[in-house]
Amino acid sequence: FMAYCVFRFRHREGNRAAYEPENKRLEWWLTVVTGVGVTALLVPGLFVWSRFVTVPSDATEVEVIGQQWQWSFRLPGKDGKLGTSDTRDITAENPLGVIPG
């Protein structure tokens, strides 16, 4: 379509451009067609996306902390739950702020 428009409406000697400052019918038509097109592209993607964001019932919760040039991971204990943490407990020896005890 783009190649056709470039070829069909190219500059030619003696032709003058036709300007149409406002065309409500065309504007409504383009708005509706664009809305239908966006909806047609979005709806199937939402069904696929819902499968990715549904958390499985047997999922393991992992805490990940991003730092410059490294990642820190906190895995659950034997009971399958993460321990509590607090930013006030962050030290060089305890970078994730896990509350001791």
DRENSE-243418 format. One line per 4 residues: number of its first residue (from 1); their letters; for each residue x, y, z of C-alpha. Coordinates in steps of 0.25 Angstrom, whole numbers. Last residue first. Example, Ala and Ser with C-alpha at 12.3 -4.5 7.8 and 13.67 -1.06 7.14 Angstrom:
2) sa) 55:-4:29 | 49:-18:31
// end
This chain:
101) gpiv) 65:-62:258 | 71:-52:249 | 63:-42:241 | 67:-44:226
97) glpn) 71:-30:221 | 76:-35:208 | 90:-31:209 | 92:-37:222
93) eati) 108:-37:224 | 110:-23:218 | 97:-19:226 | 82:-18:223
89) drtd) 74:-20:236 | 67:-6:235 | 62:-10:221 | 54:-21:227
85) stgl) 52:-36:224 | 43:-47:228 | 46:-61:224 | 40:-67:211
81) kgdk) 31:-79:212 | 32:-93:207 | 34:-99:221 | 48:-104:218
77) gplr) 52:-89:215 | 48:-80:203 | 59:-75:194 | 65:-61:194
73) fswq) 73:-57:182 | 83:-46:180 | 86:-41:166 | 99:-34:161
69) wqqg) 105:-23:153 | 98:-12:160 | 88:-18:169 | 75:-25:166
65) ivev) 68:-32:178 | 60:-45:175 | 50:-51:185 | 46:-65:181
61) etad) 32:-70:182 | 30:-85:178 | 19:-88:168 | 10:-100:171
57) spvt) -3:-93:169 | 1:-88:155 | 1:-73:154 | -7:-67:143
53) vfrs) 1:-56:136 | 5:-64:124 | -9:-70:121 | -15:-57:122
49) wvfl) -5:-51:112 | -10:-61:101 | -24:-56:103 | -20:-42:103
45) gpvl) -12:-44:90 | -25:-49:83 | -32:-36:87 | -21:-26:84
41) latv) -20:-28:69 | -35:-27:66 | -37:-16:76 | -26:-8:69
37) gvgt) -32:-10:55 | -46:-7:60 | -41:6:66 | -34:10:54
33) vvtl) -46:7:45 | -55:15:54 | -45:27:55 | -43:27:40
29) wwel) -58:27:37 | -60:38:47 | -49:46:40 | -54:44:26
25) rkne) -68:48:29 | -63:60:37 | -55:65:25 | -47:77:29
21) peya) -35:85:22 | -36:79:9 | -24:82:1 | -22:78:-14
17) arng) -8:79:-18 | -5:85:-32 | 0:77:-44 | 8:84:-55
13) erhr) 20:75:-53 | 18:63:-46 | 21:59:-31 | 18:45:-27
9) frfv) 3:42:-23 | 2:28:-30 | 17:23:-28 | 17:27:-13
5) cyam) 3:22:-11 | 6:9:-17 | 19:7:-9 | 11:10:4
1) f) 0:0:0
// end
